[in-house]
Amino acid sequence: MEQEPKRTRSDTVTVKAIINNAIKRLENEGKLLTPDAYMDAFCKESTKAGVRVEDCMLVENLKNTLNREFQKELEKYSIRTISELARFLISKLNRTNPTHCSTLLESQTVFTKRVLQVVEILHNKEAEQLARKSIDLLSREASATEIDQYRQLWVNFITTYDDSFLQKLKTLGDIDSKDLKNSVLNLKLLSSVNKDMNSLELSLISSLLVSSLVPSIASSVNDKIANLSQRIQDNPRILESKDIESEIKSAISLRIALDKQSVNEMLESLDGVLDKPSIRLIEMIESSDSSTVEIQKIKNELELYNLQDNSNFNTAHKKLYTIALALEENTQNLSKDLRNHSLEVKVLNKKIETLENELLNAKEESREDFLTKLYNKRALDEFINIKEAEYGRHGHDFSIIMFDLDHFKVINDTYGHDAGDAVLTAFAKMLKNLTRSVDIVGRFGGEEFIAILSKTDAKGAANFAEKVREHVQKAHFMYKGERIAVTVSCGVSERARHTSLQALLKSADEYLYTAKRNGRNQVAYKK
């Protein structure tokens, strides 16, 4: 029996280094540590280190025993391992004729594409992306290295796939990891739970809303407010209706008006009660030397009023007589009372200011532009942030188009602001009609509008902007029987081409001004 050659310490160090480098190569290439992958990496690293390993030369030695035609074909397919060589030889033995082989290969390719198309629509993001890239690979003449790379990616996916997350739903129903549709249907009870929770939330919200409609200063509730409050209490579900929004806004305005009216009445009453003492106090201050005498005069006059038995004045008389006595006893008490009245007025003014702020906040919460009925800037900012979140989480690309009506100030100066408003309204309707249901359009301010196009690149967005530009140029904008010539400039930018949302918006704005500088009535974007 032949004795195994002895290895020196340097040989052992070299082999260990080759093993470590082979493992690092697999990690850098993103491949799993399978026997075939490791053998391939080990042989590459041993060749690189100048070490001859018999196992790595086995395939090469066997290839040399075949005829030249087979050797050329093996070079073409980059056969490197024993298993690959065995599969190649088996396939050669199974072939009946070249035509049959070609037909079989084509059928297998079509079949593989169909399988990948099925995988692409399954509910797994990683598998969907890998399937889409694999279909693209089979649709072109890919190299053997590319095919082997994607084979390794599928091996990695199936090896690391983990569906244990489904077990977290066990408390909500039966979970079948082999049939996700059946598992989802078993979770139907959740809808009734959510419905009950929504009903409870609406009930709480309706209770708070009804409380907020009660005037904070006025002593009574208007019939209109009372009727709306009763309807909300009886059926909180009406808060889900869009029609109730205008009624609630009207009720809030009415509540504020009632409080303001009550404040005015209180101020008028206070002014009437204090009118007489105020005049006398001013006179008293102007002649401070005779202040005691003046106070005594007020008291005497009030006593005369009492003798006259004027019943309409009895209540006011008692209040004024009390003030006169207090003035007589201590003038400092009068100053204190006046300061208290001043504080009360300040409190009332503060309440009025709070109510006005509430009304202002209610107006600011509206998401609709009052003139064009499109989304306003507030709503557009919200939608853009939502699209940015979808892009960051799922990679869903989108594009922004900024529109600006050319020479709009000239239209206002020539035809009047009513004509300008008519042009803005007509353009808004045109923009709304040309967009898809998944797209978002709104008025950014003045004569500027914005369109947010979902899953659309810069070229697609530019085509849409050009269509809008042509419609505007050909349209008949009419006002009082007179046609107004209108054109629009457009700036287009795609999210995937920018590092941040701010950079995207800045780019679209810059392209808009590029279109303006270059003569208006055109679309500008990065091609």
Secondary structure, 3 states (H helix, E strand, C coil): CCCCCCCCHHHHHHHHHHHHHHHHHHHHHCCCCCHHHHHHHHHHHHHHHCCCCHHHHHHHHHHCCCCHHHHHHHHHHCCCCHHHHHHHHHHHHHCCCHHHHHHHHHHHHHHHHHHHHHHHCCCCHHHHHHHHHHHHHHCCCCCHHHHHHHHHHHHHHHHHCCCHHHHHHHHHCCCCCCCHHHHHHCCCHHHHHHHHHHHHHHHHHHHHHHHHHCCCCCCCCCHHHHHHHHHHHHCHHHHHCCCHHHHHHHHHHHHHHHHHHHHHHHHHHHHHHHHHHHHHHHHHHHCHHHHHHHHHHHHHHHHHHHHHCCHHHHHHHHHHHHHHHHHHHCHHHHHHHHHHHHHHHHHHHHHHHHHHHHHHHHHHCCCECCCCCCECHHHHHHHHHHHHHHHHHHCCCEEEEEEEECCHHHHHHHHCHHHHHHHHHHHHHHHHHHCCCCCEEEEEECCEEEEEEECCCHHHHHHHHHHHHHHHHHCCEEECCEEECCCEEEEEEEHHHCCCHHHHHHHHHHHHHHHHHCCCCCEECCC
